[in-house]
Amino acid sequence: MTQPTIWALVDCNNFYVSCERLFNPKLEGRPVVVLSNNDGCVVARSNEAKALGVHMGQPWFELEPSAAQLGIVALSSNYTLYGDLSNRVMALLATLAPRQEVYSIDECFLDFSLFPPEARIAHGKRIRREIRRQLGLPVCVGIGPTKTLAKLANACAKKGWAGEGGVCDLSTWGNAARDALLNTIPVDEVWGVGKRLARQLAAVGITTAGALAAADPTWVRRRFSVVLARTAQELRGEPALEWAEAPIVQKQLVVSRSFGTRVTSLETLGSALTAFATAASEKLRAHGWLAREVGCFLETNPFDPGHYYHPFSSEPLPLPCDDAITLAKTANRLAARLFRPGYRYKKAGVVLFELIPNGTWQPDLFTAELLPRWAERQQTMAALDAINRRFGRNTVTLAAAYQRGWQMRQTRRSPNYTTDWRALPVV
């Protein structure tokens, strides 16, 4: 008989803020917010900022006039730092359980099935200690007989609804105790139930997680969706979701940015698109994918005076590739077709289509002559990646990406402490 899975969900607390505090201890105990691209709106908040009523997605221009008076510290997002620390967290967690499923940049599922019931909370606390000791980041651990209950247990641990010491284990709770807890939890706290769906559920009298769990499964499926019916099933302690260990190849990959200032020249657009293509190629190689087609789009501001212009074009590649040179040349060629003088562009992006795992394609007679150049580019990218891993991201990159005049506003960004030797403080 197959042993049922016991799920543990490990989630970093206020991850972006915690990453910033790791290298700037002066931020401890202060209300801190991390802003989106171009310092537009709030994408992360410390507990102190939440206590002041700062909302996710709140525009910075609304907060800025009162920020100094409230003591709010605002920082530009530093995704290089967050991504590197995330990789370190996930690598460490992989050593603390026999099975792992990375769910997002700051959370993953672990398999606790081999731990006896009386040892699960202790191991959850050990995970918290190890992450704090080795990486300096705070995490909470939720344990449950299903993925959804593990997610809910994690929320309970964070908000103090149940559990102890940052760990909540619902896997050992009886049905009556679990149902009593679920009846106190708002339905919008349930994994996959957002504000809009919560309003629809409230309209039919379902306002708590317990009410959703108790609803008739057939009615939930017909009235809402199969997905919500599975969520309700999981809330009852009946597994409906399994492991998703194999990396799923996306249908497309997009790298785009809003510019810090309006861009009016093709040369500046080309510099931006070269940087985007380089970033896209890094993502391809990190995941072991190749792209068969490259797309490019430009966009003006729909609220600016004049005609709104949002063109897109794409072009298939002779061979599937992951090298920055080919992708950047193709994106720039597409941009030259789309560019119209006199327009003020606020955003552009590179889109890669028809992604396939590297090593799964075979050249044909018509493309065999291109293979030597393809192999050379593969070696070039491998050397570039090795240098950048050793000396810091963008130590070596395509020269065209260095032109200034389009970069996002990031006036409050912290240094890349973990990926750039030049950013390390000198003592």
N, C-alpha and C positions, 0 to 999 in steps of 0.2 A: 504494500500500500504506500502510495506517495505521501510524503510528509507535507502538510500544508505550509505554505510560505508565511513567515512572519516578517513584515516589512518594517524597516526603520527609515525615516526621512530626516536627513541631516540638512539643516538650513542655516546659512550664515546670517547673523543678526545685522540688519541695516548695512548690508554688505559694502556698498560704495563708501558710506560714511566710515565704517570700521577700517577699510583700507586706508583712508586718509588719516585717520587717527593713529594708525600703526606707526607712521613716520612723523607725525606731528602731535605729540602728546598734549600740547596746549589746547587741543580741541576737545579733550575729555571734559564731560560735564557741561559743555556749551551747546546751544542749539545750532546744528549744522545742517545745511542743505547742499545737495549736489545738483547742478543745473545741466540741462540737456545741451545738445549741440547749439552753438552760437549763444550760449547762456540764456536760452529762451524760457524754459519752465523747470519746475522742480521734478527731479526723477528719483531722488532718495532723500530721506529725512532721518535725523537722529531722534531718539525718544524725546529729547528736550524740545526739538522743533515740533514734533507731533503734539506735545502738550500745549504749545502756543497756538494750535489750530492751523498750522501750515498743512495744506493739502497736496497730495500727489497731483502733478500736472498743473499746479498753480503757476501762472506767469510770474516771472521774476520782476517785471515792471510794477506789478501790484504790491509785491513785498518790499521792494528796494527802498521806498520812502521811509518805512518804519523799521527797516532791518537794524540800523545802528542803535535805535532806541531800545529794541527788543533784544539786542545782543546776538542777532543771527549772523552766523558766518556762512557766506556763500562761496562755493568752489565750482570751477568748471569741471566737467566730467573728464576723467583720465582713463579711457578704456584700455590703454596699453597696460597700465598698472593693475587695473581690476582683472583683466584677462590673465595676466601672469600669476597673480595671487590665486585666482580661481584654479588654474592648472595645478598649482602646488597643493591646494586644499584637496582636490580630487585625487591626486596621486597619493597623498597621505591616507585618505579615506579608503583607497583601494587596498591598503595593507592591513586594514582593521576589520575586514569582513570578507567572507569567501566569494561574494558576488556584489557587483555594483552596477547601477544604472544612473548615469549622469543625466539629470533632468533639465537643469538650466545653469547659468553661470555661477549661481550661489547655492544650489541644492542638488542632492542626489539621494537615490534610494539604495539601501544596503540590505543584504539578506541576514536576518537574525535568527533563522530557523534552527541553527545548530546550538543556539544558546538556550539552556533551560529557562523556564519562566522566571525563576528566582534570580537569575543572573543578568537579565536583559537591562534593567535599570542601571546596574553597576557598570555594564559595558557601555551603555549610553553616556554615563558620566566619565568613563575613561576616554571616550572619543572627544568629549568636550575638553578634558584636560590636555590631551595630546595636541589638538588643534591650537589651543591657547598657548601651550608650552613651545611648540615647534614653529608656529606661524604667527602667534600673537593675535588671532582673530577669535571672536566669540561666536559660538554656534548653539543651537538648540536641537534636541533630538525627540522625534515623535515616533512611537512604536505602535503597530496595530496589525490585525489579521488581514487587512486589505490595504491597498495603496491609499484609498480615500480616507480611511480611518487613521492611517499613519500621518497623512497631511494634516488632518484635523487635530491629531494628538500633538503635532508640532506647534500648531496655533495655540493650543491649550498651554503648552510649556512656555511659549513666548509671552502670553498674556496673563499667565498665572491662574487660568481657569481650573487647571488640574495638574497633577504631577509635582515633582520636587527637583530642585537644583537644575532647572533647565531641561529636564527629561520627563516626558509623560508616556506611560506605557498603557495603552488600552487593550493590549492583546490578552491580558489576564482578567479583564473586567467581565463580570456576568452580564447577561442581556439586560436585566432590570437596571443595574447601575449605569450601564452604557446609555440606555434609552433615557434615563433621567438626566444625564449630562447633555445628550443631544437636544433635549427639549429646552435647554437653556441657551443654546447657541443659535444666533441668527442664521437664517438659511444662506445669506450672502457670504458667510464665512466658509461655506462648503466649496471644495475644489471644483472649479468649472462652473460655478453659479455666480455670475456677475450681477451688477446692479440692475441691469435691464431684465434679466431672467428672474431675479428676485422679486421685482415689481409684478411680473406676470404670475409668479407663484403666490404672492401675497393676495392678488386679486381673487384667487380661488381658495384662500384660507390657509395656505402653507407659508408660514413665517419662520419656522425653526427647522434645524437639521432633523430633529426628531419627527416632525410632521412629514417631512419628505420621505424619511425612512419608512414611515407607517403607511404611506399612500399606496393605493392599489397599483401593482406594477404594470398591468395591462393598460389601465387608465393613463398612467404617466407616459407610457410609450406612445399611446394614440394621441394624447392631448399635447404632448411636448415633443419628445424625441427618444430614440433608442439610447442615445448617449446619457440623457438624464435618468432613464430607467436603470441603466447600469450604475450610475452614481448612487441612486437610492438603494440598489441591491448591495453595493459595497458598504453603505452606511449601516446596513443590517448585519454586517460581518460576513457576507457571502461574496467571495472573490469573483470579480468580473474582468479584471485587468491583469495582464501578465507582464513578464519582463520584456523590455525592448532594448536588448543589449546591442544588437547589430546596428551599426550606424546607417541611417536611412539616407540614401542619396537624394538630395533635393532636386526639384525640377529646374530650379534656377537659382542664381546667386546674384544679389544686387549690392553694389557699393555706390552710395550717393551721398552728397552733402549739400546743405545750403551754404552759400558763400557769405563771408563776413561783410562784404560790400558787393554792390551790383557789378557784374563783369560785362564788359562791352567789346573785348577783343578776342579774336579766335586764338591768338597765341596764349593768352591767359587761360582760356577754356581748355586748350590742349595740355597745359601744365597740370590743371586740376584733373583732367581725365587720365593723364599718365599716372598720377598719384593713385587714383581710384583703381585703375587697371592693375597697378603693382600690388595694392592691398588685396584685390580680388585673386590675383595669382597666388599670393601667400596663403589665402584661405583654401584655395584648391589643393595646394601641395600639402597643407596641414591635414586635410581630410583624405588625401589620396585620390582626388578626382581630376578628371579632364573635362574641358568644355569643347563642344562641337560648334557653337555659334556665339557671336558677340553682338550685343545691342548697345545702343547709346541713346540717351535722351537729354534734352535741354528744356529749361522752363523759365519763363519770366514770371513776375509777380502778378497774379490776377487782380490785385488791388491797385497796381500802379496805373497811371493814365496810359491810354493807348491800347492796342490790340494784345490780347493774351496769346502767347505763342508757346506751345508745348509739343514739339516734334519728337518723333522716335524713328529709328531705323536700325536694322540688324543685318548681319552678313555671316554666312556659314564659313567655317575655317577649312582649309584644305586637309588638315589633320587635326584630330583632337589634341589640345595642348593645355599646359598649365604655366607657360612661361610669360613673364611680364612683358618682354619685348614684343612678341606677336600680338598679345592682347592690347597693349598700348598703341601700337601702330594701327591696328584695326579700329579701335575706338576713335583715334584722331582722324582717320580717314572718314569715318561716319560723321563725326562732328563737322568736318569741312563741308559735307553735303548739306547738313542741317542748318548751319550758321547763317544768320541774316544780319547784316550790318544795321546799326541803329537801334537794336533791341538791347535792353538791360536785363541780363540773365541773373536770376537769383539762385538757381540750382541746376545741377547736372548729375548724371550718373552713368555707370557702366553696368550692364546686365549680361550675365553669362547663361546660356541656355544649353539644353541637352547634355546635362552632366552625366558622366559615366565613371565607374571605378577605373583607376589607372591599371593597365595590364589586361583589360578585358576586351580590347579592340584589336583587330587585325588589319594591317595595310593591304590595299589591293594593288593591282598592276599599274593603276593610274597614279598612285601616290607613292610608289616605292622610291622614286627618285628624290622625294623630299625627305626621306628618312635620315640621311647623314646630317642635314641641317637641324632636324628635329632633335637628334641625339646630342648635337653640340649645345643646343639651347638647354636641354635637360642638365647637362654637366655644368653649364654656366649658372643655372638657377640653384643647383646643389651647392656650388661654391659660394654663391651669394648668401644662401640661407646659413651656411656654416659660419661665415664671417659675421653676419648679423646676430646669430645666436651667441657668439663669443664676445663681441664688442658692443652690442646694443642694436636695437631695431633702427633701420634706415642708416646704419653706418655706411653701407654701400647700397645705392639705389639708382634708378634711371635719372640722368641729369635733367631731363625735361621737367621732372616733377618738382625741381627746386625753385622755379620762378615764384615769386611772391605776388600778392595782390588778390588772392581768392580765398585764403585760409579762413576757417571759421573763427569767430570771436571766442577766444579762450583765455581771457585776461586773468582768470583766477585759477588756472590749472597748476597742479602740483607737478614736481619733476617725476620722471620715470625711474624711481629709485631702484627697482629690481631688474631692469632690462638695459640700463644705460650706465656704463662705468662713469661717464662724465657727470651724472646726476648724483653720485654718492657724495655725502657731506664729508669734508676733510676735517679731521680732528688734530 
